[in-house]
């Protein structure tokens, strides 16, 4: 039995660290706040179609390591909220006032946008999609398709830039700043991914403010919030009408759709252990390709390790 299989019995579903401050439970992250700092603990929870489904071995660690890598790489492009990473699952960040918008930057016509086009729903974004575009085709320039940022258990809703300003989710000035920042960091991400034999297809960004200063928050270019394809296989697969080689969470979405007929409505199906392990290996492979660093999977009690590391960092107590 390998490390990923062994870790199935140790996956981190929930944390309970009252000494870190007030707790908010997101889909994947448990967020603890005290003063002007937050501790973001990435659990191993797996969510898809706005449902929390199961856990995946080492997922929280892989997401955090990937996000820290990208925050460091892009900090001179767009300021971000990262202050420290005292544990492989934990980011200590600056507390920001979140802008309640998710900004999705898309370089290719695929995923949920392709499904929207097929169903005649893509007009909600207010972004024209060229007639006759094929699935997985590249846009001439990346486009922005925002959505609302809803509470856990509620569906994020697609929205146009004009509508989000009209609804007061952000000001026109802030939307312009967010758009510019999102496109800039996406361009940097695509450039680096290409140098590693990957295509950064699309991604989700969230932003927050401290006063008038804008920061990139939450996560960046992780396997959960981004779509990656193998660059070396793209052209042949596209020409042949084949699905691209997916290196991210889209694997589980497609498995749910194709194998279980589930796309968010009704009761989510059980996820077999082999599917959980396969996704973990995919996340690890993508991390290694992006960073050039090996992922050393070390099975064990994640919560206990986090407690020890955060105690050492002096994060518990007043």
FILO-723270 format. One record per atom (N, C-alpha, C, CB): residue in one letter; x, y, z. Coordinates in steps of 0.02 Angstrom, whole numbers, padded with zeros to 5 digits, always signed. Glycine has a CB too. Layout:
// residues N
AXYZ;...
This chain:
// residues 318
X+00042-00060+00000;X+00000+00000+00000;X+00044+00062+00000;X-00048+00000+00061;X+00029+00109-00045;X+00068+00170-00050;X+00047+00223+00000;X+00064+00197-00119;X+00085+00279-00001;X+00072+00333+00047;X+00002+00363+00038;X+00125+00387+00040;X-00020+00370-00024;X-00085+00401-00037;X-00141+00356-00010;X-00094+00414-00112;X-00134+00290-00021;X-00184+00244+00005;X-00184+00243+00082;X-00172+00173-00022;X-00124+00244+00111;X-00118+00244+00184;X-00151+00306+00214;X-00045+00241+00205;X-00144+00363+00180;X-00170+00426+00206;X-00246+00431+00204;X-00140+00484+00168;X-00279+00385+00169;X-00352+00386+00168;X-00382+00385+00238;X-00378+00325+00128;X-00350+00351+00284;X-00376+00346+00353;X-00356+00406+00395;X-00352+00282+00386;X-00317+00451+00368;X-00293+00510+00406;X-00315+00576+00375;X-00218+00507+00413;X-00357+00575+00325;X-00374+00638+00292;X-00405+00688+00340;X-00421+00626+00233;X-00393+00751+00328;X-00415+00805+00372;X-00482+00832+00347;X-00363+00863+00375;X-00536+00812+00381;X-00603+00835+00361;X-00621+00900+00396;X-00655+00782+00377;X-00600+00908+00457;X-00621+00965+00498;X-00566+00982+00547;X-00687+00949+00537;X-00562+01046+00567;X-00515+01066+00619;X-00553+01096+00677;X-00463+01115+00591;X-00522+01094+00735;X-00551+01123+00796;X-00495+01154+00837;X-00591+01070+00837;X-00479+01216+00822;X-00425+01252+00856;X-00452+01318+00884;X-00366+01264+00807;X-00492+01316+00937;X-00521+01378+00963;X-00469+01429+00984;X-00565+01362+01023;X-00409+01406+01001;X-00356+01452+01020;X-00333+01497+00964;X-00299+01415+01046;X-00354+01482+00901;X-00333+01524+00844;X-00379+01584+00834;X-00332+01482+00781;X-00437+01584+00867;X-00484+01640+00859;X-00551+01616+00833;X-00455+01691+00811;X-00591+01663+00808;X-00657+01648+00782;X-00651+01607+00718;X-00697+01712+00769;X-00696+01558+00711;X-00692+01511+00655;X-00747+01522+00604;X-00693+01440+00680;X-00728+01518+00540;X-00776+01516+00485;X-00759+01455+00442;X-00774+01582+00442;X-00809+01415+00425;X-00797+01354+00387;X-00817+01365+00314;X-00836+01295+00417;X-00768+01365+00270;X-00782+01369+00199;X-00791+01300+00169;X-00726+01407+00163;X-00793+01297+00102;X-00801+01232+00069;X-00740+01188+00082;X-00812+01241-00006;X-00682+01218+00078;X-00620+01179+00086;X-00579+01204+00146;X-00577+01184+00023;X-00579+01269+00158;X-00537+01298+00210;X-00576+01314+00273;X-00503+01361+00184;X-00543+01300+00330;X-00567+01325+00394;X-00527+01388+00409;X-00558+01270+00451;X-00562+01443+00420;X-00530+01508+00428;X-00538+01532+00500;X-00559+01560+00378;X-00483+01547+00532;X-00483+01571+00601;X-00459+01644+00601;X-00440+01526+00648;X-00494+01687+00637;X-00475+01757+00636;X-00463+01786+00705;X-00528+01796+00602;X-00411+01827+00709;X-00399+01866+00770;X-00364+01931+00748;X-00355+01826+00822;X-00395+01986+00765;X-00366+02051+00747;X-00361+02059+00672;X-00297+02058+00779;X-00303+02081+00648;X-00294+02094+00576;X-00262+02035+00540;X-00252+02156+00566;X-00264+01976+00572;X-00234+01916+00542;X-00286+01860+00537;X-00172+01893+00582;X-00280+01819+00486;X-00320+01759+00478;X-00273+01699+00470;X-00368+01765+00418;X-00294+01642+00495;X-00259+01579+00482;X-00304+01538+00437;X-00242+01540+00549;X-00282+01526+00375;X-00319+01486+00326;X-00292+01415+00328;X-00313+01516+00254;X-00332+01368+00352;X-00311+01298+00355;X-00347+01261+00300;X-00327+01267+00425;X-00309+01237+00251;X-00337+01199+00196;X-00347+01127+00219;X-00292+01201+00133;X-00410+01106+00224;X-00425+01037+00242;X-00420+00993+00179;X-00496+01031+00273;X-00436+00930+00187;X-00435+00884+00130;X-00505+00875+00100;X-00408+00816+00152;X-00552+00919+00120;X-00620+00915+00093;X-00619+00927+00018;X-00666+00965+00128;X-00661+00888-00017;X-00669+00896-00089;X-00739+00921-00104;X-00656+00829-00126;X-00743+00978-00138;X-00808+01005-00157;X-00811+01008-00233;X-00819+01076-00126;X-00872+00998-00258;X-00885+01005-00330;X-00959+01021-00338;X-00865+00940-00370;X-00974+01064-00386;X-01043+01085-00398;X-01075+01110-00333;X-01084+01027-00428;X-01035+01146-00292;X-01059+01176-00230;X-01082+01125-00178;X-01115+01224-00245;X-01057+01064-00182;X-01069+01012-00131;X-01003+00988-00104;X-01110+00953-00161;X-00999+00979-00038;X-00941+00947-00008;X-00952+00872-00013;X-00930+00970+00066;X-00907+00837-00048;X-00918+00767-00067;X-00883+00717-00022;X-00896+00757-00137;X-00819+00728-00010;X-00779+00678+00026;X-00713+00712+00044;X-00767+00613-00017;X-00662+00673+00059;X-00595+00700+00069;X-00547+00666+00021;X-00571+00690+00142;X-00490+00698+00009;X-00438+00673-00037;X-00371+00676+00000;X-00436+00714-00104;X-00334+00621+00001;X-00270+00620+00037;X-00222+00676+00015;X-00236+00553+00027;X-00196+00712+00065;X-00146+00765+00055;X-00172+00825+00015;X-00085+00736+00020;X-00236+00828+00002;X-00262+00882-00040;X-00248+00951-00010;X-00337+00873-00050;X-00261+00960+00054;X-00249+01025+00085;X-00177+01046+00082;X-00271+01023+00157;X-00132+00999+00093;X-00061+01014+00089;X-00041+01033+00017;X-00019+00954+00112;X-00065+00996-00031;X-00047+01010-00101;X-00075+01078-00124;X-00074+00955-00147;X-00136+01094-00102;X-00164+01159-00119;X-00123+01215-00088;X-00238+01164-00096;X-00105+01207-00025;X-00068+01260+00010;X+00001+01269-00020;X-00063+01244+00084;X+00036+01214-00032;X+00102+01220-00062;X+00099+01253-00131;X+00136+01150-00067;X+00048+01235-00170;X+00041+01265-00236;X+00025+01339-00231;X-00013+01229-00277;X-00020+01357-00186;X-00040+01427-00178;X+00019+01469-00154;X-00098+01434-00129;X+00058+01444-00106;X+00115+01481-00080;X+00166+01492-00136;X+00148+01444-00021;X+00177+01441-00176;X+00223+01448-00233;X+00200+01505-00278;X+00227+01381-00273;X+00136+01507-00295;X+00111+01557-00342;X+00107+01626-00310;X+00043+01537-00368;X+00088+01630-00246;X+00086+01695-00212;X+00156+01727-00215;X+00062+01688-00139;X+00207+01687-00201;X+00275+01713-00202;X+00295+01733-00273;X+00324+01661-00174;X+00277+01693-00321;X+00298+01706-00391;X+00264+01768-00420;X+00282+01646-00434;X+00204+01784-00398;X+00165+01840-00428;X+00159+01901-00383;X+00097+01816-00446;X+00193+01902-00327;X+00183+01957-00279;X+00203+02025-00307;X+00223+01943-00216;X+00248+02026-00356;X+00267+02089-00387;X+00220+02109-00444;X+00338+02085-00412;X+00175+02064-00463;X+00125+02079-00515;X+00063+02108-00483;X+00108+02016-00556;X+00038+02073-00431;X-00021+02094-00394;X-00008+02081-00320;X-00086+02057-00418;X-00014+02130-00275;X-00005+02118-00204;X-00054+02065-00179;X-00014+02183-00164;X-00032+02022-00134;X-00075+01971-00105;X-00073+01972-00029;X-00056+01901-00131;X-00116+01933+00001;X-00126+01936+00074;X-00081+01890+00113;X-00197+01920+00090;X-00038+01850+00081;X+00002+01801+00117;X+00056+01835+00161;X+00036+01754+00068;X+00059+01813+00224;X+00110+01837+00270;X+00159+01782+00290;X+00078+01866+00332;X+00133+01721+00300;X+00176+01666+00323;X+00141+01600+00309;X+00192+01673+00400;X+00181+01546+00307;X+00154+01479+00298;X+00188+01434+00350;X+00166+01452+00224;X+00163+01433+00412;X+00196+01397+00466;X+00186+01321+00465;X+00172+01423+00531;X+00143+01297+00421;X+00129+01226+00414;X+00110+01213+00342;X+00073+01202+00463;X+00123+01152+00316;X+00106+01137+00246;X+00032+01146+00228;X+00126+01069+00230;X-00013+01147+00278;X-00084+01158+00265;X-00108+01227+00283;X-00124+01107+00303;X-00063+01271+00307;X-00086+01333+00337;X-00053+01395+00306;X-00072+01332+00412;X-00094+01444+00291;X-00070+01510+00272;X-00094+01561+00323;X-00094+01529+00200;X-00049+01601+00348;X-00067+01658+00390;X-00069+01719+00344;X-00017+01668+00450;X-00126+01753+00344;X-00136+01806+00295;X-00162+01870+00327;X-00185+01783+00241;X-00156+01923+00290;X-00183+01988+00310;X-00260+01985+00305;X-00154+02045+00266;X-00294+02009+00355;X-00367+02011+00352;X-00388+02068+00304;X-00399+02022+00423;X-00429+02050+00255;X-00453+02099+00206;X-00529+02099+00206;X-00425+02083+00135;X-00558+02153+00183;X-00630+02156+00171;X-00642+02126+00102;X-00658+02230+00177;X-00672+02068+00101;X-00680+02032+00038;X-00729+02068-00009;X-00705+01962+00051;X-00710+02072-00073;X-00756+02094-00125;X-00796+02033-00145;X-00717+02127-00187;X-00862+02037-00140;X-00904+01977-00148;X-00916+01958-00221;X-00971+01988-00114;X-00860+01948-00255;X-00862+01928-00326;X-00807+01878-00338;X-00854+01991-00373;X-00822+01824-00374;X-00770+01779-00399;X-00756+01798-00471;X-00792+01705-00392;X-00693+01808-00486;X-00674+01828-00553;X-00642+01768-00588;X-00624+01889-00552;X-00675+01743-00640;X-00647+01688-00678;X-00617+01715-00743;X-00702+01634-00693;X-00553+01702-00752;X-00519+01721-00814;X-00513+01659-00857;X-00449+01754-00800;X-00534+01663-00919;X-00535+01605-00963;X-00495+01618-01026;X-00608+01587-00982;X-00449+01572-01040;X-00411+01577-01101;X-00438+01532-01156;X-00339+01559-01087;X-00483+01486-01138;X-00510+01437-01185;X-00585+01426-01172;X-00471+01369-01178;X-00620+01406-01223;X-00692+01392-01218;X-00700+01319-01196;X-00728+01405-01286;X-00711+01309-01132;X-00716+01241-01106;X-00753+01243-01040;X-00646+01210-01097;X-00761+01184-01009;X-00791+01180-00943;X-00861+01207-00939;X-00748+01217-00894;X-00876+01243-00885;X-00944+01267-00874;X-00965+01318-00927;X-00949+01298-00805;X-00917+01356-00953;X-00934+01405-01005;X-00956+01369-01069;X-00875+01451-01020;X-00922+01314-01086;X-00943+01275-01145;X-01013+01246-01134;X-00892+01218-01159;X-01026+01223-01073;X-01093+01197-01058;X-01145+01252-01063;X-01095+01165-00989;X-01126+01313-01039;X-01172+01370-01045;X-01186+01387-01118;X-01143+01431-01009;X-01134+01385-01160;X-01143+01400-01231;X-01191+01349-01263;X-01074+01399-01268;X-01181+01286-01247;X-01223+01233-01275;X-01296+01242-01254;X-01198+01165-01253;X-01306+01267-01192;X-01374+01275-01166;X-01403+01344-01178;X-01375+01260-01092;X-01365+01387-01213;X-01389+01454-01229;X-01390+01501-01169;X-01457+01450-01257;X-01347+01488-01120;X-01347+01529-01059;X-01287+01576-01054;X-01347+01483-00999;X-01242+01575-01102;X-01179+01612-01095;X-01189+01688-01097;X-01131+01592-01149;X-01246+01710-01121;X-01258+01782-01125;X-01260+01817-01059;X-01321+01795-01161;X-01270+01780-01004;X-01275+01810-00938;X-01211+01847-00919;X-01292+01757-00887;X-01154+01826-00947;X-01091+01858-00929;X-01080+01925-00964;X-01034+01812-00946;X-01119+01939-01015;X-01111+02001-01052;X-01048+02004-01093;X-01111+02057-01004;X-01019+01945-01108;X-00958+01941-01148;X-00974+01902-01212;X-00900+01906-01108;X-00965+01932-01270;X-00982+01896-01332;X-00936+01837-01344;X-00980+01944-01392;X-00966+01780-01361;X-00927+01720-01379;X-00931+01713-01455;X-00955+01655-01342;X-00874+01712-01488;X-00875+01709-01562;X-00916+01649-01587;X-00804+01704-01589;X-00957+01662-01635;X-00999+01609-01664;X-00955+01554-01694;X-01047+01638-01717;X-00976+01492-01685;X-00941+01437-01715;X-00879+01413-01679;X-00922+01455-01783;X-00863+01443-01621;X-00804+01420-01583;X-00814+01348-01561;X-00792+01465-01521;X-00762+01309-01567;X-00765+01239-01546;X-00745+01232-01473;X-00720+01195-01591;X-00767+01177-01444;X-00747+01161-01375;X-00671+01157-01370;X-00779+01093-01353;X-00644+01188-01318;X-00572+01189-01302;X-00532+01235-01348;X-00544+01120-01307;X-00566+01274-01390;X-00529+01323-01432;X-00506+01382-01389;X-00574+01348-01490;X-00450+01412-01408;X-00423+01469-01372;X-00457+01533-01393;X-00347+01475-01384;X-00471+01576-01345;X-00495+01643-01361;X-00437+01685-01388;X-00527+01677-01298;X-00453+01734-01429;X-00401+01778-01454;X-00366+01813-01397;X-00431+01831-01502;X-00405+01835-01347;X-00379+01863-01285;X-00420+01834-01227;X-00381+01942-01285;X-00390+01823-01169;X-00429+01797-01113;X-00489+01841-01097;X-00385+01791-01051;X-00543+01809-01074;X-00604+01845-01057;X-00618+01837-00982;X-00664+01820-01099;X-00659+01882-00955;X-00679+01880-00885;X-00752+01860-00880;X-00666+01948-00851;X-00767+01810-00838;X-00836+01789-00827;X-00847+01787-00751;X-00851+01720-00860;X-00869+01842-00721;X-00877+01843-00648;X-00937+01804-00624;X-00882+01915-00625;X-00937+01789-00559;X-00996+01760-00527;X-01001+01788-00457;X-00992+01682-00525;X-01059+01782-00427;X-01068+01804-00358;X-01031+01755-00312;X-01143+01808-00339;X-01015+01780-00253;X-00981+01738-00203;X-01032+01724-00148;X-00917+01772-00174;X-01059+01662-00147;X-01112+01645-00101;X-01086+01606-00041;X-01166+01605-00137;X-01128+01599+00010;X-01111+01560+00069;X-01108+01486+00051;X-01163+01573+00126;X-01075+01447+00094;X-01070+01375+00084;X-01141+01346+00081;X-01029+01342+00141;X-01153+01303+00032;X-01218+01272+00024;X-01262+01306-00027;X-01252+01269+00089;X-01243+01367-00047;X-01281+01403-00097;X-01240+01405-00162;X-01298+01475-00073;X-01274+01409-00218;X-01240+01409-00282;X-01216+01479-00300;X-01286+01381-00337;X-01152+01485-00319;X-01128+01548-00347;X-01164+01560-00413;X-01050+01548-00357;X-01184+01623-00424;X-01223+01638-00484;X-01182+01677-00535;X-01285+01678-00464;X-01183+01655-00598;X-01148+01694-00651;X-01179+01762-00657;X-01150+01657-00719;X-01138+01812-00674;X-01162+01881-00677;X-01118+01920-00724;X-01163+01913-00605;X-01145+01973-00753;X-01104+02016-00796;X-01071+02070-00754;X-01148+02049-00852;X-01018+02100-00781;X-00984+02154-00745;X-01032+02211-00731;X-00924+02178-00785;X-01074+02228-00780;X-01122+02283-00771;X-01171+02268-00715;X-01160+02297-00836;X-01194+02205-00712;X-01243+02186-00661;X-01212+02185-00591;X-01273+02118-00677;X-01150+02163-00586;X-01120+02160-00519;X-01109+02231-00492;X-01054+02121-00521;X-01094+02279-00536;X-01087+02348-00514;X-01156+02377-00496;X-01054+02391-00569;X-01206+02362-00537;X-01273+02386-00525;X-01301+02360-00459;X-01319+02366-00583;X-01284+02298-00441;X-01308+02268-00379;X-01267+02289-00319;X-01307+02193-00385;X-01216+02328-00330;X-01175+02353-00274;X-01126+02303-00246;X-01220+02376-00220;X-01111+02250-00284;X-01062+02201-00261;X-00991+02229-00263;X-01066+02138-00303;X-00979+02276-00308;X-00917+02315-00306;X-00929+02378-00347;X-00857+02274-00334;X-00886+02428-00337;X-00892+02490-00375;X-00862+02481-00444;X-00858+02548-00338;X-00879+02527-00489;X-00851+02524-00556;X-00775+02531-00554;X-00881+02580-00601;X-00751+02576-00511;X-00678+02585-00505;X-00645+02521-00480;X-00662+02643-00457;X-00674+02489-00429;X-00644+02428-00404;X-00647+02372-00456;X-00679+02406-00340;X-00702+02369-00495;X-00706+02317-00546;X-00651+02327-00599;X-00775+02317-00580;X-00638+02389-00616;X-00585+02403-00665;X-00517+02383-00637;X-00585+02478-00684;X-00505+02397-00573;X-00442+02378-00541;X-00436+02302-00537;X-00436+02410-00471;X-00491+02269-00518;X-00491+02196-00512;X-00479+02164-00580;X-00557+02172-00482;X-00512+02190-00631;X-00504+02162-00699;X-00432+02166-00721;X-00550+02199-00749;X-00402+02225-00711;X-00332+02234-00732;X-00286+02187-00694;X-00311+02307-00721;X-00297+02181-00628;X-00255+02138-00587;X-00263+02065-00607;X-00271+02147-00513;X-00326+02043-00618;X-00339+01974-00636;X-00306+01955-00702;X-00414+01961-00639;X-00312+01997-00751;X-00283+01983-00816;X-00207+01982-00813;X-00306+02034-00868;X-00178+02026-00771;X-00105+02029-00765;X-00078+01966-00732;X-00085+02090-00725;X-00109+01944-00678;X-00083+01885-00643;X-00097+01821-00684;X-00114+01879-00573;X-00152+01821-00722;X-00166+01764-00765;X-00113+01759-00820;X-00237+01770-00797;X-00094+01815-00849;X-00042+01815-00900;X+00024+01789-00873;X-00031+01886-00928;X+00040+01808-00811;X+00101+01783-00780;X+00096+01708-00768;X+00114+01820-00713;X+00036+01685-00747;X+00026+01614-00736;X+00031+01574-00799;X-00042+01603-00704;X+00002+01599-00853;X+00006+01563-00917;X+00078+01559-00942;X-00037+01599-00970;X+00115+01612-00932;X+00185+01614-00955;X+00226+01561-00918;X+00215+01684-00943;X+00218+01558-00851;X+00257+01509-00813;X+00234+01439-00829;X+00250+01523-00738;X+00168+01428-00832;X+00143+01361-00847;X+00170+01336-00914;X+00065+01361-00849;X+00172+01380-00964;X+00198+01360-01030;X+00270+01338-01025;X+00191+01419-01079;X+00309+01371-00982;X+00379+01353-00974;X+00387+01284-00942;X+00416+01405-00933;X+00332+01259-00911;X+00334+01194-00878;X+00295+01141-00918;X+00305+01199-00808;X+00279+01157-00980;X+00244+01109-01022;X+00170+01103-01008;X+00276+01043-01016;X+00142+01154-00976;X+00072+01154-00957;X+00035+01214-00988;X+00065+01155-00881;X-00030+01208-00993;X-00073+01264-01012;X-00116+01282-00952;X-00117+01246-01075;X-00111+01344-00929;X-00158+01370-00880;X-00219+01393-00919;X-00128+01429-00836;X-00272+01353-00916;X-00330+01362-00960;X-00376+01416-00934;X-00368+01297-00966;X-00394+01411-00871;X-00435+01462-00839;X-00424+01457-00764;X-00511+01453-00857;X-00448+01507-00727;X-00438+01507-00655;X-00487+01555-00623;X-00366+01526-00638;X-00494+01547-00557;X-00537+01590-00518;X-00494+01632-00470;X-00589+01549-00478;X-00511+01697-00465;X-00477+01740-00417;X-00528+01772-00371;X-00436+01795-00454;X-00505+01787-00310;X-00544+01827-00263;X-00500+01884-00240;X-00569+01784-00203;X-00532+01940-00225;X-00496+02000-00204;X-00526+02028-00140;X-00496+02052-00260;X-00484+02064-00103;X-00506+02098-00043;X-00471+02165-00037;X-00493+02055+00019;X-00493+02205+00011;X-00465+02272+00019;X-00447+02284+00092;X-00514+02325-00006;X-00394+02323+00101;X-00378+02353+00166;X-00376+02428+00152;X-00309+02326+00196;X-00427+02463+00176;X-00434+02532+00156;X-00448+02534+00081;X-00371+02574+00174;X-00405+02570+00044;X-00413+02573-00029;X-00365+02526-00065;X-00402+02644-00053;X-00322+02492-00027;X-00273+02446-00057;X-00306+02380-00076;X-00214+02434-00009;X-00293+02357-00137;X-00322+02296-00163;X-00273+02239-00157;X-00344+02306-00237;X-00297+02181-00134;X-00254+02122-00126;X-00288+02061-00157;X-00240+02109-00051;X-00246+02018-00187;X-00269+01952-00208;X-00273+01908-00146;X-00221+01921-00262;X-00330+01874-00136;X-00340+01836-00075;X-00360+01764-00091;X-00394+01869-00031;X-00370+01725-00039;X-00395+01656-00042;X-00341+01610-00069;X-00458+01652-00086;X-00342+01592-00133;X-00293+01547-00162;X-00277+01573-00233;X-00319+01474-00165;X-00225+01543-00263;X-00206+01565-00330;X-00177+01507-00370;X-00154+01623-00325;X-00206+01495-00429;X-00181+01447-00478;X-00173+01377-00449;X-00114+01471-00505;X-00215+01358-00400;X-00212+01291-00373;X-00250+01242-00418;X-00239+01289-00301;X-00242+01178-00403;X-00277+01126-00440;X-00352+01127-00426;X-00248+01057-00422;X-00373+01160-00373;X-00444+01167-00358;X-00477+01224-00397;X-00454+01179-00283;X-00442+01280-00402;X-00473+01340-00431;X-00451+01353-00503;X-00456+01400-00388;X-00409+01310-00531;X-00383+01321-00598;X-00389+01258-00639;X-00309+01344-00595;X-00387+01267-00705;X-00387+01211-00751;X-00319+01210-00786;X-00447+01217-00803;X-00287+01152-00785;X-00223+01142-00819;X-00229+01086-00870;X-00166+01127-00768;X-00199+01097-00928;X-00194+01045-00979;X-00121+01031-00995;X-00233+01065-01043;X-00108+00973-01023;X-00041+00956-01047;X-00030+00991-01114;X-00033+00878-01053;X+00018+01036-01116;X+00029+01076-01176;X+00051+01033-01236;X+00082+01130-01163;X+00090+00981-01222;X+00115+00940-01277;X+00062+00899-01312;X+00167+00894-01250;X+00006+00889-01279;X-00048+00849-01309;X-00105+00891-01335;X-00073+00800-01259;X-00103+00957-01323;X-00161+00998-01339;X-00181+00997-01412;X-00147+01069-01318;X-00133+01011-01456;X-00149+01019-01527;X-00179+00956-01558;X-00087+01039-01566;X-00148+00899-01543;X-00172+00836-01572;X-00241+00818-01545;X-00123+00779-01558;X-00251+00828-01481;X-00316+00812-01452;X-00370+00859-01479;X-00313+00817-01375;X-00354+00923-01486;X-00402+00971-01512;X-00421+00955-01584;X-00374+01043-01507;X-00370+00941-01624;X-00382+00925-01695;X-00424+00862-01702;X-00315+00916-01732;X-00415+00814-01655;X-00452+00751-01659;X-00519+00752-01623;X-00411+00697-01632;X-00536+00810-01594;X-00599+00815-01559;X-00600+00777-01494;X-00655+00792-01602;X-00542+00763-01466;X-00537+00725-01404;X-00536+00773-01344;X-00474+00681-01403;X-00557+00748-01286;X-00550+00787-01224;X-00476+00797-01209;X-00586+00751-01166;X-00461+00853-01179;X-00392+00867-01160;X-00371+00827-01099;X-00383+00942-01146;X-00306+00818-01090;X-00280+00785-01031;X-00284+00833-00973;X-00206+00761-01042;X-00327+00818-00924;X-00342+00864-00869;X-00298+00849-00810;X-00416+00858-00849;X-00272+00902-00779;X-00224+00895-00725;X-00247+00932-00662;X-00155+00921-00746;X-00312+00930-00649;X-00342+00972-00597;X-00408+00941-00574;X-00353+01043-00623;X-00449+00982-00540;X-00512+00957-00511;X-00565+00941-00564;X-00540+01008-00464;X-00556+00963-00625;X-00604+00947-00677;X-00611+00871-00686;X-00584+00980-00744;X-00560+00834-00667;X-00565+00761-00670;X-00625+00735-00630;X-00500+00728-00644;X-00633+00760-00569;X-00688+00735-00528;X-00755+00761-00553;X-00678+00756-00454;X-00756+00823-00580;X-00819+00847-00608;X-00841+00803-00666;X-00811+00921-00631;X-00795+00787-00710;X-00812+00746-00767;X-00831+00675-00746;X-00755+00745-00817;X-00797+00648-00695;X-00814+00583-00669;X-00886+00583-00643;X-00765+00561-00614;X-00903+00635-00606;X-00971+00640-00578;X-01023+00643-00633;X-00977+00702-00533;X-01009+00683-00685;X-01056+00691-00740;X-01063+00626-00780;X-01035+00748-00786;X-01006+00598-00800;X-01006+00541-00846;X-01021+00475-00811;X-00940+00537-00881;X-00994+00465-00751;X-01001+00401-00717;X-01061+00397-00671;X-00939+00387-00678;X-01084+00455-00646;X-01139+00454-00598;X-01198+00498-00618;X-01113+00475-00530;X-01191+00534-00674;X-01246+00577-00696;X-01262+00632-00647;X-01306+00535-00708;X-01212+00656-00610;X-01223+00707-00559;X-01189+00772-00580;X-01196+00684-00490;X-01227+00827-00580;X-01197+00892-00596;X-01222+00946-00547;X-01215+00913-00668;X-01236+00925-00486;X-01252+00973-00434;X-01322+00968-00406;X-01242+01040-00459;X-01366+00932-00440;X-01435+00927-00417;X-01448+00859-00386;X-01484+00939-00476;X-01485+00860-00331;X-01499+00797-00296;X-01445+00779-00247;X-01508+00742-00346;X-01445+00717-00226;X-01396+00693-00176;X-01331+00672-00210;X-01425+00633-00136;X-01275+00699-00187;X-01210+00680-00218;X-01196+00606-00207;X-01153+00723-00188;X-01164+00574-00255;X-01146+00503-00248;X-01085+00493-00204;X-01134+00472-00317;X-01077+00432-00180;X-01016+00414-00143;X-00957+00413-00192;X-01024+00345-00107;X-00898+00432-00167;X-00838+00433-00209;X-00793+00374-00188;X-00799+00501-00202;X-00781+00327-00232;X-00739+00269-00215;X-00667+00289-00196;X-00736+00220-00274;X-00637+00249-00153;X-00569+00263-00130;X-00520+00270-00188;X-00545+00209-00083;X-00527+00228-00239;X-00479+00231-00295;X-00485+00297-00333;X-00490+00172-00342;X-00545+00326-00336;X-00553+00390-00368;X-00522+00445-00326;X-00628+00406-00380;X-00528+00440-00261;X-00498+00489-00215;X-00422+00487-00221;X-00519+00474-00142;X-00393+00428-00223;X-00321+00421-00228;X-00296+00445-00296;X-00300+00348-00216;X-00332+00428-00348;X-00312+00449-00415;X-00310+00525-00420;X-00358+00420-00468;X-00360+00559-00390;X-00361+00632-00392;X-00303+00660-00352;X-00427+00659-00364;X-00287+00629-00296;X-00230+00651-00256;X-00165+00646-00296;X-00225+00610-00191;X-00157+00592-00332;X-00096+00583-00372;X-00093+00635-00429;X-00093+00512-00401;X-00151+00651-00457;X-00153+00703-00509;X-00132+00770-00481;X-00223+00707-00539;X-00158+00788-00422;X-00140+00852-00390;X-00065+00854-00376;X-00180+00862-00325;X-00038+00798-00352;X+00033+00796-00336;X+00076+00803-00399;X+00050+00730-00300;X+00056+00769-00453;X+00093+00774-00515;X+00094+00845-00542;X+00063+00726-00567;X+00037+00879-00538;X+00033+00948-00562;X+00077+00993-00520;X-00040+00972-00561;X+00075+00983-00454;X+00119+01022-00410;X+00192+01014-00429;X+00108+01001-00336;X+00212+00951-00441;X+00282+00938-00457;X+00301+00969-00524;X+00295+00863-00459;X+00256+00966-00573;X+00272+00995-00638;X+00276+01071-00635;X+00219+00974-00690;X+00232+01101-00596;X+00232+01174-00591;X+00293+01200-00554;X+00170+01198-00555;X+00310+01168-00498;X+00362+01195-00454;X+00431+01166-00467;X+00344+01183-00384;X+00434+01107-00499;X+00498+01074-00507;X+00523+01042-00443;X+00549+01123-00531;X+00479+01039-00392;X+00498+01009-00328;X+00460+00943-00318;X+00482+01058-00270;X+00492+00892-00290;X+00457+00829-00276;X+00407+00838-00219;X+00507+00772-00259;X+00351+00803-00223;X+00304+00803-00167;X+00318+00740-00125;X+00230+00805-00192;X+00338+00750-00064;X+00353+00695-00019;X+00293+00681+00024;X+00416+00710+00024;X+00255+00631+00006;X+00194+00613+00042;X+00213+00578+00107;X+00148+00569-00001;X+00195+00608+00164;X+00211+00579+00229;X+00146+00566+00267;X+00257+00627+00269;X+00122+00503+00267;X+00059+00487+00300;X+00062+00501+00375;X+00041+00414+00289;X+00004+00520+00402;X+00001+00532+00474;X-00056+00578+00493;X+00066+00561+00499;X-00060+00595+00557;X-00112+00637+00585;X-00099+00710+00567;X-00117+00628+00662;X-00137+00737+00520;X-00126+00805+00496;X-00141+00856+00550;X-00168+00819+00434;X-00198+00847+00585;X-00218+00895+00636;X-00166+00901+00692;X-00287+00875+00666;X-00137+00844+00711;X-00085+00845+00764;X-00024+00883+00740;X-00066+00774+00784;X-00003+00872+00678;X+00055+00909+00652;X+00041+00983+00649;X+00074+00883+00582;X-00019+01002+00626;X-00037+01073+00623;X-00035+01104+00692;X-00108+01082+00592;X-00063+01069+00741;X-00063+01095+00810;X+00008+01107+00834;X-00100+01046+00858;X+00052+01060+00822;X+00122+01068+00844;X+00156+01126+00810;X+00161+01003+00831;X+00145+01133+00744;X+00179+01187+00707;X+00152+01255+00725;X+00172+01176+00633;X+00087+01260+00736;X+00058+01325+00753;X+00074+01345+00825;X-00018+01323+00742;X+00081+01295+00867;X+00104+01309+00936;X+00175+01336+00934;X+00100+01245+00980;X+00217+01304+00895;X+00287+01327+00888;X+00290+01398+00860;X+00326+01279+00842;X+00243+01414+00816;X+00241+01481+00786;X+00209+01533+00832;X+00204+01479+00720;X+00183+01511+00890;X+00154+01557+00938;X+00086+01585+00917;X+00201+01613+00950;X+00048+01546+00879;X-00015+01571+00851;X-00075+01557+00896;X-00027+01542+00784;X-00068+01517+00947;X-00123+01504+00993;X-00122+01554+01051;X-00120+01431+01020;X-00181+01568+01077;X-00185+01612+01134;X-00194+01684+01114;X-00125+01605+01176;X-00188+01729+01161;X-00203+01800+01151;X-00147+01834+01112;X-00214+01835+01218;
